[in-house]
């Protein structure tokens, strides 16, 4: 999958003259709470996030293509005596952007994404609530990967500062991710929020 992402960058970089690389730094937050071993809701933490992408202007129109690769680092404390589990996520966004004629500083984004979540635990079992009783689930003792696809929607705001040096401009980004959008029971949401550096 990573090879396809790099290939897409190369094709658009060589075929389109107007491209704008950017670096993203911010936080990721999962919106759906989970239950701990006592059945109480526990809030998901804000996780540091880094990303790199390009904005390609399509044929001098208000539309563009904005692929992005990113990394989310989450360190979750387990609800038992087996210590901590480390969660690392790599995501690939395949977004289109639209710049409104009302403001050149504001761009709306929509598209799809792929998330690869890698979880490494210390093994053992964890006791979890199951209806009126409890059940046991295995905690991974090695690195386990899971894959998800998302629908994305968000917005970028650029300050148009005309900066000198290798940073040309700065901005802000908010993007909402919908996991399993067709499943009422298993649907979940997450968002990225942070700063953009254009160079």
C-alpha positions as CSV (number, residue, x, y, z in Angstrom):
1,X,0.0,0.0,0.0
2,X,2.9,2.4,0.8
3,X,4.3,1.7,-2.7
4,X,1.0,2.9,-4.3
5,X,1.1,6.0,-2.2
6,X,4.7,6.9,-3.3
7,X,3.8,6.1,-6.9
8,X,0.8,8.4,-6.7
9,X,3.0,11.2,-5.4
10,X,5.5,10.7,-8.3
11,X,2.8,10.7,-11.0
12,X,1.1,13.9,-9.8
13,X,4.5,15.6,-9.1
14,X,5.6,15.0,-12.7
15,X,2.3,15.6,-14.4
16,X,1.1,18.7,-12.6
17,X,3.2,21.9,-12.2
18,X,1.3,23.4,-9.3
19,X,1.9,21.3,-6.1
20,X,2.3,22.4,-2.5
21,X,4.0,20.0,0.0
22,X,3.0,20.3,3.6
23,X,3.8,18.9,7.0
24,X,1.1,18.3,9.6
25,X,1.6,18.1,13.4
26,X,-1.2,17.8,15.9
27,X,-3.3,15.3,17.8
28,X,-5.7,12.5,17.0
29,X,-8.7,11.7,19.2
30,X,-11.1,8.7,19.0
31,X,-14.6,9.8,19.9
32,X,-16.3,6.6,21.0
33,X,-15.5,5.7,24.6
34,X,-14.9,2.1,25.7
35,X,-15.5,0.3,28.9
36,X,-12.9,-0.7,31.4
37,X,-12.8,-4.0,33.4
38,X,-15.3,-2.6,35.9
39,X,-17.8,-1.6,33.2
40,X,-17.1,2.1,33.5
41,X,-16.6,4.3,30.5
42,X,-13.0,5.5,29.9
43,X,-12.1,8.3,27.7
44,X,-9.7,7.8,24.8
45,X,-6.5,10.0,25.0
46,X,-5.3,12.6,22.6
47,X,-2.5,11.0,20.6
48,X,0.4,12.9,19.0
49,X,0.2,12.8,15.2
50,X,2.6,13.6,12.4
51,X,1.8,13.7,8.7
52,X,3.2,14.7,5.3
53,X,1.3,15.4,2.1
54,X,0.9,17.3,-1.1
55,X,-1.8,19.6,-2.4
56,X,-2.1,19.3,-6.2
57,X,-4.1,21.9,-8.1
58,X,-6.2,20.2,-10.7
59,X,-6.1,22.1,-14.0
60,X,-6.0,25.6,-12.4
61,X,-9.5,25.0,-10.9
62,X,-10.8,25.3,-7.4
63,X,-10.4,21.5,-7.0
64,X,-7.3,19.6,-6.0
65,X,-6.0,16.3,-4.9
66,X,-4.4,16.0,-1.4
67,X,-2.9,12.7,-0.5
68,X,-1.3,12.4,2.9
69,X,0.7,9.8,4.9
70,X,0.7,10.0,8.7
71,X,1.6,8.4,12.0
72,X,-0.3,8.3,15.3
73,X,1.4,7.3,18.5
74,X,-0.9,6.0,21.3
75,X,0.3,4.6,24.6
76,X,-2.6,3.0,26.4
77,X,-2.6,1.7,29.9
78,X,-4.1,-1.8,30.2
79,X,-7.0,-2.4,32.6
80,X,-5.3,-5.4,34.3
81,X,-2.0,-6.5,35.7
82,X,-0.4,-7.2,32.3
83,X,1.2,-3.7,32.0
84,X,0.8,-1.5,29.0
85,X,0.0,-2.0,25.3
86,X,1.6,0.1,22.7
87,X,-0.5,1.2,19.7
88,X,1.0,2.7,16.6
89,X,-1.1,3.7,13.6
90,X,-0.1,4.6,10.0
91,X,-2.8,6.2,7.9
92,X,-3.0,7.1,4.2
93,X,-5.6,9.7,3.1
94,X,-6.8,10.1,-0.4
95,X,-8.6,13.4,-0.2
96,X,-10.0,15.9,-2.7
97,X,-9.9,19.5,-1.8
98,X,-12.2,22.4,-2.9
99,X,-11.2,26.0,-2.4
100,X,-14.3,28.2,-2.3
101,X,-14.4,31.3,-4.5
102,X,-15.4,33.3,-1.3
103,X,-12.0,32.8,0.3
104,X,-8.7,31.5,-1.0
105,X,-7.6,30.7,2.6
106,X,-10.3,28.1,3.3
107,X,-10.3,24.6,1.6
108,X,-12.8,21.9,2.3
109,X,-11.6,18.2,2.2
110,X,-13.4,15.0,1.5
111,X,-12.2,11.5,0.6
112,X,-11.3,8.1,1.9
113,X,-8.5,6.8,4.1
114,X,-6.7,3.6,5.1
115,X,-5.6,3.0,8.7
116,X,-3.1,0.3,9.7
117,X,-3.2,-0.1,13.5
118,X,-0.3,-2.1,15.1
119,X,-0.8,-3.2,18.7
120,X,1.9,-4.7,20.8
121,X,1.0,-6.1,24.3
122,X,2.6,-8.2,27.0
123,X,0.3,-11.2,26.6
124,X,-2.2,-12.8,28.9
125,X,-5.9,-12.5,29.3
126,X,-8.1,-9.5,30.3
127,X,-11.4,-9.7,32.0
128,X,-14.1,-7.6,30.2
129,X,-17.8,-7.0,30.8
130,X,-20.2,-9.0,28.6
131,X,-23.8,-8.0,29.1
132,X,-24.7,-8.9,32.7
133,X,-21.6,-11.1,33.2
134,X,-18.0,-11.0,32.3
135,X,-15.8,-12.7,29.7
136,X,-12.1,-13.1,28.9
137,X,-10.3,-11.7,25.9
138,X,-6.7,-12.5,24.9
139,X,-4.2,-9.6,25.0
140,X,-1.6,-9.9,22.2
141,X,1.8,-11.0,23.2
142,X,3.3,-9.9,19.9
143,X,2.7,-7.2,17.3
144,X,-0.8,-7.6,15.7
145,X,-2.0,-5.4,12.8
146,X,-5.6,-4.5,11.9
147,X,-6.8,-2.6,8.9
148,X,-9.6,-0.1,8.6
149,X,-11.0,2.2,5.9
150,X,-12.7,5.5,6.5
151,X,-14.7,8.3,5.0
152,X,-13.1,11.6,5.6
153,X,-14.4,15.2,5.8
154,X,-12.6,18.3,7.0
155,X,-11.2,21.7,6.3
156,X,-7.9,23.6,6.0
157,X,-7.3,27.2,6.8
158,X,-4.2,28.9,5.5
159,X,-3.0,32.3,7.0
160,X,-1.3,33.4,3.7
161,X,1.6,34.9,5.6
162,X,4.0,35.0,2.6
163,X,6.8,33.9,4.8
164,X,10.5,33.9,3.8
165,X,12.8,30.9,4.0
166,X,11.9,27.2,3.6
167,X,8.5,27.6,5.3
168,X,6.2,29.5,2.9
169,X,3.0,29.5,4.9
170,X,1.3,28.0,8.0
171,X,-2.3,26.9,8.6
172,X,-4.7,24.8,10.6
173,X,-6.4,21.5,9.7
174,X,-9.4,19.7,11.1
175,X,-10.4,16.3,9.7
176,X,-13.1,13.9,10.8
177,X,-12.8,10.1,10.1
178,X,-15.8,7.8,10.1
179,X,-14.9,4.1,10.6
180,X,-17.5,1.5,9.4
181,X,-20.0,4.1,8.4
182,X,-22.7,1.5,7.3
183,X,-22.7,-0.2,10.7
184,X,-24.9,1.4,13.4
185,X,-23.5,-0.8,16.1
186,X,-19.8,-0.7,15.2
187,X,-19.5,2.8,13.7
188,X,-16.8,5.0,15.3
189,X,-15.3,8.4,14.7
190,X,-11.9,10.0,15.2
191,X,-10.5,13.4,14.2
192,X,-7.1,15.0,13.6
193,X,-6.5,18.6,14.6
194,X,-3.3,20.6,14.4
195,X,-1.0,22.9,12.5
196,X,0.2,22.8,8.8
197,X,3.5,24.0,7.6
198,X,3.8,24.6,3.8
199,X,7.2,24.6,2.1
